[in-house]
Amino acid sequence: MNTNQKLALLGGPPIRTRPFTAWPIFGKAEEKRLLRTLRSGKWGRLDGAEVAEFENRFAALHACRHGIGVVNGTVSLRLGLMAAGIRAEDEVIVPPHTFFSTASAVVEANAVPVFADIDLDTFNLDPRAVAAAITARTRAIIPVHFAGQPADMEAILAIARKRKLVVIEDAAHAHGAIYRDRPAGSLGHLGSFSFQSSKNLTCGEGGLITTDDDALADACRALHNCGRMPGGVWYEHHVISGNYRLGEFQGALLNAQLDRLETQTKTRDRNGQYLASRLAKLPGLYPQKRSAHCTRHSYHLFMLRLDTRAFGAPRAAVLQALQAEGIPASSGYGLSLPRQPMFQNKAFGPFLPQASAKLDYGKTRCPNSDLICREQGVWLAQSLFLGTRADMDDIVRAFEKVHENREVLNRWSKTS
Ligand SMILES: Cc1ncc(COP(=O)(O)O)c(C=O)c1O
């Protein structure tokens, strides 16, 4: 394509003025369930039936026998670690390129996050880096299915089996994603999902733990319910915990939203694959590589690497130009997790009182994650992928236009 058009950033006509699909999507079904819950007066997990229904449906959809709804996808990770018996100062391997919670939940479980770098093509944990990060203190691995593409679970599970490690999938991006015909959340010992506002399935705030293991499920149920044993005496508390139960209004919303998930996931995957195939043709653009084991990508994010030298302009300028063209692209995480002030300063509050003296996250080396955070990562949000192929074509045209105008953009970026 040769648009020969001036960049919108510099006063030309934008590629797109119409908004993309807005998020969240809701309608009569949500209204009906919410009103029914309101009028029932049964607003808490222990009173009504919405959360219980959702837990069963969501778990079944992810090929697990148990689902435990909790207040968010950070708590689900922490409770998963506690249920799995992770003890004070045990080590848990996590990727550095993920949301804060994947690692902060480990600290809040009083365990030590150890970072293993990601693969530069798939943006998921590199199993070789995982193997290299293992020590005598390692007890668990938390692979993140980044952006909605399942991690290399076969290799990770093989390492875990050999070392008797617990695997907790952080599936916060991966509702409905499928790995070798098996759903995300059913591959490790436990799975952790988030229903926070931006997620592919949302009720504003919420989370859920999946597992097929009866003992782990019982432990999670106790942990999310003030340490009460399932079926036990009401005022008997057996383990340290709190009230992390999901409420009935969230359950009502999630049940209605869940009816939409399958169609939405198929649409996102179709559009995501199409966009990846088109963008990969431009110099310097590397959309997340689809692994052979990925049966279905849930595209919570569409992420690509922008090699600024090959593309011909720096990321910040490219993003500004895309935004001016009507494409809401962003740069994603600005820092690898070990570079976050919390880790650099070991601001762990009451956690890790002994281990923290020996820890030095300044020494952690995760060059792939650093490169992506510092200069190459570009994100597009999931709701864009609920639109039409014409929406994808607009995104492609905007990238093409920015690339064609890279020299002028480069000059602009040096003077602005
Ligand atoms: C990869 C990942 N893990 C965990 C979480 C935490 O979920 P929540 O915000 O529901 O606590 C998020 C959410 O943003 C996430 O992106």
The ligand as an SDF file (V2000), in Angstrom:
LIG
                    3D

 16 16  0  0  0  0  0  0  0  0999 V2000
   -0.9240  -11.9090   34.4790 C   0  0  0  0  0  0  0  0  0  0  0  0
   -1.7850  -11.4050   35.6070 C   0  0  0  0  0  0  0  0  0  0  0  0
   -1.7760  -12.0680   36.7750 N   0  0  0  0  0  0  0  0  0  0  0  0
   -2.5310  -11.6790   37.8160 C   0  0  0  0  0  0  0  0  0  0  0  0
   -3.3380  -10.5700   37.7250 C   0  0  0  0  0  0  0  0  0  0  0  0
   -4.0770  -10.1190   38.9350 C   0  0  0  0  0  0  0  0  0  0  0  0
   -5.4530  -10.1090   38.8010 O   0  0  0  0  0  0  0  0  0  0  0  0
   -6.3450   -9.1030   39.6440 P   0  0  0  0  0  0  0  0  0  0  0  0
   -6.1850   -7.7350   39.0800 O   0  0  0  0  0  0  0  0  0  0  0  0
   -7.7310   -9.6490   39.4750 O   0  0  0  0  0  0  0  0  0  0  0  0
   -5.8930   -9.1720   41.0630 O   0  0  0  0  0  0  0  0  0  0  0  0
   -3.4020   -9.8540   36.5250 C   0  0  0  0  0  0  0  0  0  0  0  0
   -4.3000   -8.7120   36.4030 C   0  0  0  0  0  0  0  0  0  0  0  0
   -4.1600   -7.6750   35.9810 O   0  0  0  0  0  0  0  0  0  0  0  0
   -2.5880  -10.2820   35.4380 C   0  0  0  0  0  0  0  0  0  0  0  0
   -2.5750   -9.6050   34.2810 O   0  0  0  0  0  0  0  0  0  0  0  0
  1  2  1  0
  2  3  1  0
  2 15  2  0
  3  4  2  0
  4  5  1  0
  5  6  1  0
  5 12  2  0
  6  7  1  0
  7  8  1  0
  8  9  2  0
  8 10  1  0
  8 11  1  0
 12 13  1  0
 12 15  1  0
 13 14  2  0
 15 16  1  0
M  END
$$$$
